Amino acid sequence: MLKFLFLILLLGLVFFLLGVKHSRPAQPRKEAPEPKPTAAPQDMVSCAQCGLHLPAEEALPGRGGLFCSALHRQAYEAEHGGGA
């Protein structure tokens, strides 16, 4: 009985190893991808109304400074009489 179980385990191991070997095709090694170039640093400014820092390209100019949104520009100009 013990020999029979040993034989079944041995055959199962052989079939398992053969199945694993055939199921995984050899794949060529891939080289590591080149790192993407990083974007150049941007100048940062702060909103005159709330102080939020944002890239200078995205800031909205207004009377009294630069703003993060049109709403803050309007609020600042209303509070400060429309001028700087």
PDB file of N, CA, C and O in Angstrom:
ATOM      1  N   MET A   1       0.820  -1.197   0.000  1.00  0.00           N
ATOM      2  CA  MET A   1       0.000   0.000   0.000  1.00  0.00           C
ATOM      3  C   MET A   1       0.865   1.262   0.000  1.00  0.00           C
ATOM      4  O   MET A   1       0.573   2.213  -0.726  1.00  0.00           O
ATOM      5  N   LEU A   2       1.920   1.276   0.806  1.00  0.00           N
ATOM      6  CA  LEU A   2       2.806   2.427   0.906  1.00  0.00           C
ATOM      7  C   LEU A   2       3.566   2.648  -0.399  1.00  0.00           C
ATOM      8  O   LEU A   2       3.801   3.783  -0.814  1.00  0.00           O
ATOM      9  N   LYS A   3       3.951   1.520  -1.048  1.00  0.00           N
ATOM     10  CA  LYS A   3       4.641   1.628  -2.329  1.00  0.00           C
ATOM     11  C   LYS A   3       3.717   2.247  -3.381  1.00  0.00           C
ATOM     12  O   LYS A   3       4.156   3.042  -4.211  1.00  0.00           O
ATOM     13  N   PHE A   4       2.456   1.882  -3.338  1.00  0.00           N
ATOM     14  CA  PHE A   4       1.473   2.405  -4.283  1.00  0.00           C
ATOM     15  C   PHE A   4       1.306   3.917  -4.120  1.00  0.00           C
ATOM     16  O   PHE A   4       1.282   4.641  -5.115  1.00  0.00           O
ATOM     17  N   LEU A   5       1.189   4.407  -2.878  1.00  0.00           N
ATOM     18  CA  LEU A   5       1.082   5.847  -2.622  1.00  0.00           C
ATOM     19  C   LEU A   5       2.341   6.587  -3.042  1.00  0.00           C
ATOM     20  O   LEU A   5       2.261   7.685  -3.592  1.00  0.00           O
ATOM     21  N   PHE A   6       3.495   6.002  -2.791  1.00  0.00           N
ATOM     22  CA  PHE A   6       4.762   6.611  -3.177  1.00  0.00           C
ATOM     23  C   PHE A   6       4.837   6.734  -4.700  1.00  0.00           C
ATOM     24  O   PHE A   6       5.265   7.765  -5.219  1.00  0.00           O
ATOM     25  N   LEU A   7       4.423   5.689  -5.414  1.00  0.00           N
ATOM     26  CA  LEU A   7       4.429   5.689  -6.876  1.00  0.00           C
ATOM     27  C   LEU A   7       3.488   6.767  -7.421  1.00  0.00           C
ATOM     28  O   LEU A   7       3.837   7.467  -8.373  1.00  0.00           O
ATOM     29  N   ILE A   8       2.299   6.906  -6.825  1.00  0.00           N
ATOM     30  CA  ILE A   8       1.338   7.933  -7.263  1.00  0.00           C
ATOM     31  C   ILE A   8       1.922   9.331  -7.028  1.00  0.00           C
ATOM     32  O   ILE A   8       1.818  10.200  -7.894  1.00  0.00           O
ATOM     33  N   LEU A   9       2.526   9.545  -5.876  1.00  0.00           N
ATOM     34  CA  LEU A   9       3.142  10.848  -5.587  1.00  0.00           C
ATOM     35  C   LEU A   9       4.277  11.144  -6.560  1.00  0.00           C
ATOM     36  O   LEU A   9       4.400  12.270  -7.041  1.00  0.00           O
ATOM     37  N   LEU A  10       5.097  10.158  -6.851  1.00  0.00           N
ATOM     38  CA  LEU A  10       6.218  10.332  -7.766  1.00  0.00           C
ATOM     39  C   LEU A  10       5.717  10.669  -9.174  1.00  0.00           C
ATOM     40  O   LEU A  10       6.243  11.577  -9.817  1.00  0.00           O
ATOM     41  N   LEU A  11       4.712   9.946  -9.650  1.00  0.00           N
ATOM     42  CA  LEU A  11       4.146  10.232 -10.971  1.00  0.00           C
ATOM     43  C   LEU A  11       3.483  11.608 -11.007  1.00  0.00           C
ATOM     44  O   LEU A  11       3.597  12.334 -11.995  1.00  0.00           O
ATOM     45  N   GLY A  12       2.798  11.958  -9.937  1.00  0.00           N
ATOM     46  CA  GLY A  12       2.184  13.282  -9.873  1.00  0.00           C
ATOM     47  C   GLY A  12       3.221  14.384  -9.930  1.00  0.00           C
ATOM     48  O   GLY A  12       3.011  15.401 -10.591  1.00  0.00           O
ATOM     49  N   LEU A  13       4.331  14.196  -9.250  1.00  0.00           N
ATOM     50  CA  LEU A  13       5.408  15.178  -9.260  1.00  0.00           C
ATOM     51  C   LEU A  13       6.012  15.313 -10.652  1.00  0.00           C
ATOM     52  O   LEU A  13       6.282  16.422 -11.112  1.00  0.00           O
ATOM     53  N   VAL A  14       6.222  14.188 -11.319  1.00  0.00           N
ATOM     54  CA  VAL A  14       6.785  14.212 -12.674  1.00  0.00           C
ATOM     55  C   VAL A  14       5.846  14.947 -13.620  1.00  0.00           C
ATOM     56  O   VAL A  14       6.285  15.813 -14.375  1.00  0.00           O
ATOM     57  N   PHE A  15       4.561  14.614 -13.589  1.00  0.00           N
ATOM     58  CA  PHE A  15       3.600  15.284 -14.470  1.00  0.00           C
ATOM     59  C   PHE A  15       3.493  16.778 -14.140  1.00  0.00           C
ATOM     60  O   PHE A  15       3.347  17.607 -15.038  1.00  0.00           O
ATOM     61  N   PHE A  16       3.564  17.109 -12.864  1.00  0.00           N
ATOM     62  CA  PHE A  16       3.506  18.511 -12.460  1.00  0.00           C
ATOM     63  C   PHE A  16       4.695  19.279 -13.024  1.00  0.00           C
ATOM     64  O   PHE A  16       4.529  20.358 -13.592  1.00  0.00           O
ATOM     65  N   LEU A  17       5.892  18.723 -12.869  1.00  0.00           N
ATOM     66  CA  LEU A  17       7.090  19.407 -13.357  1.00  0.00           C
ATOM     67  C   LEU A  17       7.085  19.518 -14.875  1.00  0.00           C
ATOM     68  O   LEU A  17       7.488  20.547 -15.419  1.00  0.00           O
ATOM     69  N   LEU A  18       6.634  18.471 -15.571  1.00  0.00           N
ATOM     70  CA  LEU A  18       6.557  18.542 -17.030  1.00  0.00           C
ATOM     71  C   LEU A  18       5.515  19.569 -17.471  1.00  0.00           C
ATOM     72  O   LEU A  18       5.734  20.292 -18.443  1.00  0.00           O
ATOM     73  N   GLY A  19       4.411  19.638 -16.781  1.00  0.00           N
ATOM     74  CA  GLY A  19       3.362  20.601 -17.123  1.00  0.00           C
ATOM     75  C   GLY A  19       3.823  22.026 -16.899  1.00  0.00           C
ATOM     76  O   GLY A  19       3.538  22.907 -17.710  1.00  0.00           O
ATOM     77  N   VAL A  20       4.534  22.263 -15.804  1.00  0.00           N
ATOM     78  CA  VAL A  20       5.036  23.607 -15.525  1.00  0.00           C
ATOM     79  C   VAL A  20       6.080  24.002 -16.556  1.00  0.00           C
ATOM     80  O   VAL A  20       6.109  25.150 -16.999  1.00  0.00           O
ATOM     81  N   LYS A  21       6.927  23.077 -16.938  1.00  0.00           N
ATOM     82  CA  LYS A  21       7.993  23.366 -17.888  1.00  0.00           C
ATOM     83  C   LYS A  21       7.416  23.723 -19.264  1.00  0.00           C
ATOM     84  O   LYS A  21       7.930  24.615 -19.938  1.00  0.00           O
ATOM     85  N   HIS A  22       6.362  23.036 -19.674  1.00  0.00           N
ATOM     86  CA  HIS A  22       5.771  23.279 -20.988  1.00  0.00           C
ATOM     87  C   HIS A  22       4.809  24.468 -20.992  1.00  0.00           C
ATOM     88  O   HIS A  22       4.575  25.064 -22.043  1.00  0.00           O
ATOM     89  N   SER A  23       4.261  24.812 -19.859  1.00  0.00           N
ATOM     90  CA  SER A  23       3.285  25.901 -19.844  1.00  0.00           C
ATOM     91  C   SER A  23       3.936  27.280 -19.839  1.00  0.00           C
ATOM     92  O   SER A  23       3.289  28.273 -20.172  1.00  0.00           O
ATOM     93  N   ARG A  24       5.203  27.345 -19.467  1.00  0.00           N
ATOM     94  CA  ARG A  24       5.895  28.637 -19.442  1.00  0.00           C
ATOM     95  C   ARG A  24       6.919  28.686 -20.562  1.00  0.00           C
ATOM     96  O   ARG A  24       7.990  28.093 -20.434  1.00  0.00           O
ATOM     97  N   PRO A  25       6.618  29.383 -21.669  1.00  0.00           N
ATOM     98  CA  PRO A  25       7.611  29.496 -22.735  1.00  0.00           C
ATOM     99  C   PRO A  25       8.753  30.400 -22.270  1.00  0.00           C
ATOM    100  O   PRO A  25       8.559  31.319 -21.474  1.00  0.00           O
ATOM    101  N   ALA A  26       9.925  30.120 -22.780  1.00  0.00           N
ATOM    102  CA  ALA A  26      11.080  30.940 -22.416  1.00  0.00           C
ATOM    103  C   ALA A  26      10.884  32.344 -22.969  1.00  0.00           C
ATOM    104  O   ALA A  26      10.588  32.525 -24.150  1.00  0.00           O
ATOM    105  N   GLN A  27      11.052  33.327 -22.104  1.00  0.00           N
ATOM    106  CA  GLN A  27      10.892  34.717 -22.516  1.00  0.00           C
ATOM    107  C   GLN A  27      12.244  35.411 -22.476  1.00  0.00           C
ATOM    108  O   GLN A  27      13.011  35.244 -21.528  1.00  0.00           O
ATOM    109  N   PRO A  28      12.528  36.185 -23.507  1.00  0.00           N
ATOM    110  CA  PRO A  28      13.805  36.915 -23.481  1.00  0.00           C
ATOM    111  C   PRO A  28      13.775  37.961 -22.363  1.00  0.00           C
ATOM    112  O   PRO A  28      12.718  38.504 -22.040  1.00  0.00           O
ATOM    113  N   ARG A  29      14.906  38.227 -21.797  1.00  0.00           N
ATOM    114  CA  ARG A  29      14.975  39.227 -20.734  1.00  0.00           C
ATOM    115  C   ARG A  29      14.738  40.606 -21.312  1.00  0.00           C
ATOM    116  O   ARG A  29      15.281  40.969 -22.355  1.00  0.00           O
ATOM    117  N   LYS A  30      13.925  41.355 -20.618  1.00  0.00           N
ATOM    118  CA  LYS A  30      13.632  42.714 -21.064  1.00  0.00           C
ATOM    119  C   LYS A  30      14.577  43.671 -20.350  1.00  0.00           C
ATOM    120  O   LYS A  30      14.847  43.537 -19.156  1.00  0.00           O
ATOM    121  N   GLU A  31      15.066  44.625 -21.104  1.00  0.00           N
ATOM    122  CA  GLU A  31      15.914  45.640 -20.494  1.00  0.00           C
ATOM    123  C   GLU A  31      15.032  46.627 -19.750  1.00  0.00           C
ATOM    124  O   GLU A  31      13.876  46.840 -20.117  1.00  0.00           O
ATOM    125  N   ALA A  32      15.570  47.214 -18.729  1.00  0.00           N
ATOM    126  CA  ALA A  32      14.818  48.201 -17.960  1.00  0.00           C
ATOM    127  C   ALA A  32      14.516  49.396 -18.863  1.00  0.00           C
ATOM    128  O   ALA A  32      15.397  49.868 -19.582  1.00  0.00           O
ATOM    129  N   PRO A  33      13.275  49.889 -18.827  1.00  0.00           N
ATOM    130  CA  PRO A  33      12.944  51.042 -19.670  1.00  0.00           C
ATOM    131  C   PRO A  33      13.712  52.274 -19.212  1.00  0.00           C
ATOM    132  O   PRO A  33      14.010  52.449 -18.031  1.00  0.00           O
ATOM    133  N   GLU A  34      14.016  53.110 -20.179  1.00  0.00           N
ATOM    134  CA  GLU A  34      14.733  54.342 -19.847  1.00  0.00           C
ATOM    135  C   GLU A  34      13.794  55.263 -19.074  1.00  0.00           C
ATOM    136  O   GLU A  34      12.611  55.360 -19.399  1.00  0.00           O
ATOM    137  N   PRO A  35      14.311  55.928 -18.068  1.00  0.00           N
ATOM    138  CA  PRO A  35      13.445  56.836 -17.308  1.00  0.00           C
ATOM    139  C   PRO A  35      12.999  58.005 -18.182  1.00  0.00           C
ATOM    140  O   PRO A  35      13.758  58.518 -19.004  1.00  0.00           O
ATOM    141  N   LYS A  36      11.752  58.407 -17.980  1.00  0.00           N
ATOM    142  CA  LYS A  36      11.218  59.530 -18.748  1.00  0.00           C
ATOM    143  C   LYS A  36      11.862  60.823 -18.262  1.00  0.00           C
ATOM    144  O   LYS A  36      12.100  60.989 -17.065  1.00  0.00           O
ATOM    145  N   PRO A  37      12.143  61.731 -19.178  1.00  0.00           N
ATOM    146  CA  PRO A  37      12.720  63.001 -18.726  1.00  0.00           C
ATOM    147  C   PRO A  37      11.697  63.759 -17.876  1.00  0.00           C
ATOM    148  O   PRO A  37      10.509  63.800 -18.195  1.00  0.00           O
ATOM    149  N   THR A  38      12.178  64.342 -16.813  1.00  0.00           N
ATOM    150  CA  THR A  38      11.284  65.091 -15.936  1.00  0.00           C
ATOM    151  C   THR A  38      11.052  66.481 -16.501  1.00  0.00           C
ATOM    152  O   THR A  38      11.894  67.023 -17.216  1.00  0.00           O
ATOM    153  N   ALA A  39       9.923  67.042 -16.178  1.00  0.00           N
ATOM    154  CA  ALA A  39       9.592  68.380 -16.648  1.00  0.00           C
ATOM    155  C   ALA A  39      10.482  69.401 -15.948  1.00  0.00           C
ATOM    156  O   ALA A  39      10.923  69.199 -14.816  1.00  0.00           O
ATOM    157  N   ALA A  40      10.727  70.473 -16.634  1.00  0.00           N
ATOM    158  CA  ALA A  40      11.541  71.543 -16.059  1.00  0.00           C
ATOM    159  C   ALA A  40      10.799  72.168 -14.877  1.00  0.00           C
ATOM    160  O   ALA A  40       9.570  72.240 -14.888  1.00  0.00           O
ATOM    161  N   PRO A  41      11.526  72.614 -13.867  1.00  0.00           N
ATOM    162  CA  PRO A  41      10.860  73.255 -12.724  1.00  0.00           C
ATOM    163  C   PRO A  41      10.083  74.488 -13.173  1.00  0.00           C
ATOM    164  O   PRO A  41      10.497  75.200 -14.088  1.00  0.00           O
ATOM    165  N   GLN A  42       8.964  74.727 -12.524  1.00  0.00           N
ATOM    166  CA  GLN A  42       8.131  75.874 -12.872  1.00  0.00           C
ATOM    167  C   GLN A  42       8.203  76.918 -11.765  1.00  0.00           C
ATOM    168  O   GLN A  42       8.380  76.596 -10.591  1.00  0.00           O
ATOM    169  N   ASP A  43       8.060  78.169 -12.168  1.00  0.00           N
ATOM    170  CA  ASP A  43       7.981  79.233 -11.171  1.00  0.00           C
ATOM    171  C   ASP A  43       6.629  79.140 -10.481  1.00  0.00           C
ATOM    172  O   ASP A  43       5.598  78.953 -11.127  1.00  0.00           O
ATOM    173  N   MET A  44       6.648  79.274  -9.155  1.00  0.00           N
ATOM    174  CA  MET A  44       5.424  79.208  -8.365  1.00  0.00           C
ATOM    175  C   MET A  44       5.102  80.600  -7.833  1.00  0.00           C
ATOM    176  O   MET A  44       5.991  81.376  -7.484  1.00  0.00           O
ATOM    177  N   VAL A  45       3.805  80.891  -7.780  1.00  0.00           N
ATOM    178  CA  VAL A  45       3.322  82.160  -7.220  1.00  0.00           C
ATOM    179  C   VAL A  45       2.209  81.833  -6.231  1.00  0.00           C
ATOM    180  O   VAL A  45       1.699  80.713  -6.208  1.00  0.00           O
ATOM    181  N   SER A  46       1.840  82.806  -5.426  1.00  0.00           N
ATOM    182  CA  SER A  46       0.739  82.565  -4.485  1.00  0.00           C
ATOM    183  C   SER A  46      -0.422  83.494  -4.826  1.00  0.00           C
ATOM    184  O   SER A  46      -0.233  84.618  -5.290  1.00  0.00           O
ATOM    185  N   CYS A  47      -1.610  82.994  -4.583  1.00  0.00           N
ATOM    186  CA  CYS A  47      -2.832  83.754  -4.830  1.00  0.00           C
ATOM    187  C   CYS A  47      -2.897  84.915  -3.833  1.00  0.00           C
ATOM    188  O   CYS A  47      -2.679  84.718  -2.637  1.00  0.00           O
ATOM    189  N   ALA A  48      -3.194  86.113  -4.317  1.00  0.00           N
ATOM    190  CA  ALA A  48      -3.269  87.294  -3.448  1.00  0.00           C
ATOM    191  C   ALA A  48      -4.458  87.215  -2.496  1.00  0.00           C
ATOM    192  O   ALA A  48      -4.462  87.896  -1.471  1.00  0.00           O
ATOM    193  N   GLN A  49      -5.464  86.405  -2.806  1.00  0.00           N
ATOM    194  CA  GLN A  49      -6.655  86.303  -1.956  1.00  0.00           C
ATOM    195  C   GLN A  49      -6.498  85.232  -0.874  1.00  0.00           C
ATOM    196  O   GLN A  49      -6.722  85.503   0.306  1.00  0.00           O
ATOM    197  N   CYS A  50      -6.114  84.015  -1.275  1.00  0.00           N
ATOM    198  CA  CYS A  50      -6.093  82.907  -0.311  1.00  0.00           C
ATOM    199  C   CYS A  50      -4.698  82.394   0.023  1.00  0.00           C
ATOM    200  O   CYS A  50      -4.543  81.640   0.984  1.00  0.00           O
ATOM    201  N   GLY A  51      -3.683  82.778  -0.737  1.00  0.00           N
ATOM    202  CA  GLY A  51      -2.326  82.343  -0.454  1.00  0.00           C
ATOM    203  C   GLY A  51      -1.943  81.003  -1.071  1.00  0.00           C
ATOM    204  O   GLY A  51      -0.827  80.530  -0.858  1.00  0.00           O
ATOM    205  N   LEU A  52      -2.835  80.388  -1.824  1.00  0.00           N
ATOM    206  CA  LEU A  52      -2.550  79.104  -2.458  1.00  0.00           C
ATOM    207  C   LEU A  52      -1.388  79.257  -3.427  1.00  0.00           C
ATOM    208  O   LEU A  52      -1.351  80.206  -4.211  1.00  0.00           O
ATOM    209  N   HIS A  53      -0.432  78.321  -3.378  1.00  0.00           N
ATOM    210  CA  HIS A  53       0.679  78.328  -4.320  1.00  0.00           C
ATOM    211  C   HIS A  53       0.285  77.551  -5.563  1.00  0.00           C
ATOM    212  O   HIS A  53      -0.276  76.458  -5.482  1.00  0.00           O
ATOM    213  N   LEU A  54       0.591  78.136  -6.717  1.00  0.00           N
ATOM    214  CA  LEU A  54       0.262  77.500  -7.986  1.00  0.00           C
ATOM    215  C   LEU A  54       1.296  77.893  -9.027  1.00  0.00           C
ATOM    216  O   LEU A  54       1.985  78.898  -8.856  1.00  0.00           O
ATOM    217  N   PRO A  55       1.420  77.118 -10.112  1.00  0.00           N
ATOM    218  CA  PRO A  55       2.374  77.480 -11.166  1.00  0.00           C
ATOM    219  C   PRO A  55       2.018  78.833 -11.770  1.00  0.00           C
ATOM    220  O   PRO A  55       0.843  79.155 -11.943  1.00  0.00           O
ATOM    221  N   ALA A  56       3.039  79.618 -12.087  1.00  0.00           N
ATOM    222  CA  ALA A  56       2.821  80.956 -12.643  1.00  0.00           C
ATOM    223  C   ALA A  56       2.015  80.903 -13.942  1.00  0.00           C
ATOM    224  O   ALA A  56       1.254  81.823 -14.243  1.00  0.00           O
ATOM    225  N   GLU A  57       2.184  79.824 -14.709  1.00  0.00           N
ATOM    226  CA  GLU A  57       1.436  79.685 -15.974  1.00  0.00           C
ATOM    227  C   GLU A  57      -0.068  79.611 -15.749  1.00  0.00           C
ATOM    228  O   GLU A  57      -0.836  80.039 -16.610  1.00  0.00           O
ATOM    229  N   GLU A  58      -0.510  79.072 -14.598  1.00  0.00           N
ATOM    230  CA  GLU A  58      -1.928  78.879 -14.334  1.00  0.00           C
ATOM    231  C   GLU A  58      -2.560  80.045 -13.579  1.00  0.00           C
ATOM    232  O   GLU A  58      -3.780  80.086 -13.418  1.00  0.00           O
ATOM    233  N   ALA A  59      -1.756  80.980 -13.119  1.00  0.00           N
ATOM    234  CA  ALA A  59      -2.277  82.096 -12.327  1.00  0.00           C
ATOM    235  C   ALA A  59      -3.003  83.101 -13.217  1.00  0.00           C
ATOM    236  O   ALA A  59      -2.625  83.321 -14.368  1.00  0.00           O
ATOM    237  N   LEU A  60      -4.046  83.702 -12.664  1.00  0.00           N
ATOM    238  CA  LEU A  60      -4.795  84.729 -13.384  1.00  0.00           C
ATOM    239  C   LEU A  60      -4.360  86.101 -12.876  1.00  0.00           C
ATOM    240  O   LEU A  60      -4.439  86.373 -11.678  1.00  0.00           O
ATOM    241  N   PRO A  61      -3.900  86.966 -13.779  1.00  0.00           N
ATOM    242  CA  PRO A  61      -3.503  88.301 -13.334  1.00  0.00           C
ATOM    243  C   PRO A  61      -4.736  89.163 -13.050  1.00  0.00           C
ATOM    244  O   PRO A  61      -5.794  88.982 -13.652  1.00  0.00           O
ATOM    245  N   GLY A  62      -4.573  90.076 -12.144  1.00  0.00           N
ATOM    246  CA  GLY A  62      -5.658  90.984 -11.808  1.00  0.00           C
ATOM    247  C   GLY A  62      -5.103  92.213 -11.123  1.00  0.00           C
ATOM    248  O   GLY A  62      -3.896  92.322 -10.904  1.00  0.00           O
ATOM    249  N   ARG A  63      -5.992  93.145 -10.781  1.00  0.00           N
ATOM    250  CA  ARG A  63      -5.532  94.327 -10.049  1.00  0.00           C
ATOM    251  C   ARG A  63      -5.227  93.903  -8.626  1.00  0.00           C
ATOM    252  O   ARG A  63      -6.127  93.518  -7.880  1.00  0.00           O
ATOM    253  N   GLY A  64      -3.990  93.970  -8.258  1.00  0.00           N
ATOM    254  CA  GLY A  64      -3.604  93.593  -6.910  1.00  0.00           C
ATOM    255  C   GLY A  64      -2.762  92.338  -6.844  1.00  0.00           C
ATOM    256  O   GLY A  64      -2.353  91.942  -5.752  1.00  0.00           O
ATOM    257  N   GLY A  65      -2.485  91.696  -7.965  1.00  0.00           N
ATOM    258  CA  GLY A  65      -1.622  90.521  -7.933  1.00  0.00           C
ATOM    259  C   GLY A  65      -2.096  89.402  -8.828  1.00  0.00           C
ATOM    260  O   GLY A  65      -2.813  89.617  -9.805  1.00  0.00           O
ATOM    261  N   LEU A  66      -1.680  88.214  -8.474  1.00  0.00           N
ATOM    262  CA  LEU A  66      -2.033  87.018  -9.222  1.00  0.00           C
ATOM    263  C   LEU A  66      -3.002  86.192  -8.380  1.00  0.00           C
ATOM    264  O   LEU A  66      -2.928  86.189  -7.151  1.00  0.00           O
ATOM    265  N   PHE A  67      -3.922  85.482  -9.065  1.00  0.00           N
ATOM    266  CA  PHE A  67      -4.990  84.771  -8.366  1.00  0.00           C
ATOM    267  C   PHE A  67      -5.130  83.349  -8.892  1.00  0.00           C
ATOM    268  O   PHE A  67      -4.762  83.046 -10.027  1.00  0.00           O
ATOM    269  N   CYS A  68      -5.677  82.478  -8.027  1.00  0.00           N
ATOM    270  CA  CYS A  68      -5.862  81.071  -8.407  1.00  0.00           C
ATOM    271  C   CYS A  68      -7.150  80.862  -9.192  1.00  0.00           C
ATOM    272  O   CYS A  68      -7.284  79.858  -9.892  1.00  0.00           O
ATOM    273  N   SER A  69      -8.100  81.788  -9.091  1.00  0.00           N
ATOM    274  CA  SER A  69      -9.358  81.650  -9.833  1.00  0.00           C
ATOM    275  C   SER A  69      -9.971  83.024 -10.067  1.00  0.00           C
ATOM    276  O   SER A  69      -9.609  84.006  -9.419  1.00  0.00           O
ATOM    277  N   ALA A  70     -10.908  83.067 -11.009  1.00  0.00           N
ATOM    278  CA  ALA A  70     -11.594  84.324 -11.301  1.00  0.00           C
ATOM    279  C   ALA A  70     -12.427  84.768 -10.094  1.00  0.00           C
ATOM    280  O   ALA A  70     -12.577  85.965  -9.848  1.00  0.00           O
ATOM    281  N   LEU A  71     -12.965  83.806  -9.347  1.00  0.00           N
ATOM    282  CA  LEU A  71     -13.756  84.135  -8.167  1.00  0.00           C
ATOM    283  C   LEU A  71     -12.908  84.854  -7.122  1.00  0.00           C
ATOM    284  O   LEU A  71     -13.359  85.835  -6.531  1.00  0.00           O
ATOM    285  N   HIS A  72     -11.693  84.380  -6.889  1.00  0.00           N
ATOM    286  CA  HIS A  72     -10.822  85.038  -5.924  1.00  0.00           C
ATOM    287  C   HIS A  72     -10.370  86.402  -6.426  1.00  0.00           C
ATOM    288  O   HIS A  72     -10.213  87.335  -5.638  1.00  0.00           O
ATOM    289  N   ARG A  73     -10.161  86.521  -7.733  1.00  0.00           N
ATOM    290  CA  ARG A  73      -9.799  87.825  -8.285  1.00  0.00           C
ATOM    291  C   ARG A  73     -10.929  88.815  -8.060  1.00  0.00           C
ATOM    292  O   ARG A  73     -10.680  89.951  -7.656  1.00  0.00           O
ATOM    293  N   GLN A  74     -12.165  88.407  -8.314  1.00  0.00           N
ATOM    294  CA  GLN A  74     -13.313  89.292  -8.108  1.00  0.00           C
ATOM    295  C   GLN A  74     -13.479  89.652  -6.633  1.00  0.00           C
ATOM    296  O   GLN A  74     -13.744  90.807  -6.301  1.00  0.00           O
ATOM    297  N   ALA A  75     -13.324  88.670  -5.752  1.00  0.00           N
ATOM    298  CA  ALA A  75     -13.476  88.927  -4.318  1.00  0.00           C
ATOM    299  C   ALA A  75     -12.410  89.900  -3.830  1.00  0.00           C
ATOM    300  O   ALA A  75     -12.711  90.807  -3.054  1.00  0.00           O
ATOM    301  N   TYR A  76     -11.182  89.725  -4.272  1.00  0.00           N
ATOM    302  CA  TYR A  76     -10.094  90.607  -3.847  1.00  0.00           C
ATOM    303  C   TYR A  76     -10.349  92.032  -4.326  1.00  0.00           C
ATOM    304  O   TYR A  76     -10.197  92.990  -3.569  1.00  0.00           O
ATOM    305  N   GLU A  77     -10.735  92.159  -5.584  1.00  0.00           N
ATOM    306  CA  GLU A  77     -10.966  93.493  -6.139  1.00  0.00           C
ATOM    307  C   GLU A  77     -12.169  94.159  -5.470  1.00  0.00           C
ATOM    308  O   GLU A  77     -12.171  95.379  -5.302  1.00  0.00           O
ATOM    309  N   ALA A  78     -13.188  93.394  -5.084  1.00  0.00           N
ATOM    310  CA  ALA A  78     -14.347  93.974  -4.392  1.00  0.00           C
ATOM    311  C   ALA A  78     -13.938  94.445  -2.985  1.00  0.00           C
ATOM    312  O   ALA A  78     -14.379  95.504  -2.538  1.00  0.00           O
ATOM    313  N   GLU A  79     -13.105  93.672  -2.294  1.00  0.00           N
ATOM    314  CA  GLU A  79     -12.670  94.038  -0.945  1.00  0.00           C
ATOM    315  C   GLU A  79     -11.730  95.225  -0.935  1.00  0.00           C
ATOM    316  O   GLU A  79     -11.740  96.020   0.005  1.00  0.00           O
ATOM    317  N   HIS A  80     -10.926  95.352  -1.963  1.00  0.00           N
ATOM    318  CA  HIS A  80      -9.903  96.397  -1.996  1.00  0.00           C
ATOM    319  C   HIS A  80     -10.269  97.540  -2.922  1.00  0.00           C
ATOM    320  O   HIS A  80      -9.378  98.268  -3.359  1.00  0.00           O
ATOM    321  N   GLY A  81     -11.476  97.720  -3.224  1.00  0.00           N
ATOM    322  CA  GLY A  81     -11.939  98.863  -4.011  1.00  0.00           C
ATOM    323  C   GLY A  81     -11.499  98.849  -5.468  1.00  0.00           C
ATOM    324  O   GLY A  81     -11.474  99.900  -6.110  1.00  0.00           O
ATOM    325  N   GLY A  82     -11.157  97.701  -5.995  1.00  0.00           N
ATOM    326  CA  GLY A  82     -10.852  97.598  -7.423  1.00  0.00           C
ATOM    327  C   GLY A  82      -9.443  98.015  -7.782  1.00  0.00           C
ATOM    328  O   GLY A  82      -9.115  98.027  -8.968  1.00  0.00           O
ATOM    329  N   GLY A  83      -8.599  98.355  -6.841  1.00  0.00           N
ATOM    330  CA  GLY A  83      -7.233  98.756  -7.193  1.00  0.00           C
ATOM    331  C   GLY A  83      -6.245  98.279  -6.151  1.00  0.00           C
ATOM    332  O   GLY A  83      -6.598  97.809  -5.069  1.00  0.00           O
ATOM    333  N   ALA A  84      -4.990  98.426  -6.533  1.00  0.00           N
ATOM    334  CA  ALA A  84      -3.942  97.977  -5.608  1.00  0.00           C
ATOM    335  C   ALA A  84      -3.289  99.122  -4.920  1.00  0.00           C
ATOM    336  O   ALA A  84      -2.386  98.921  -4.108  1.00  0.00           O
TER     337      ALA A  84
END
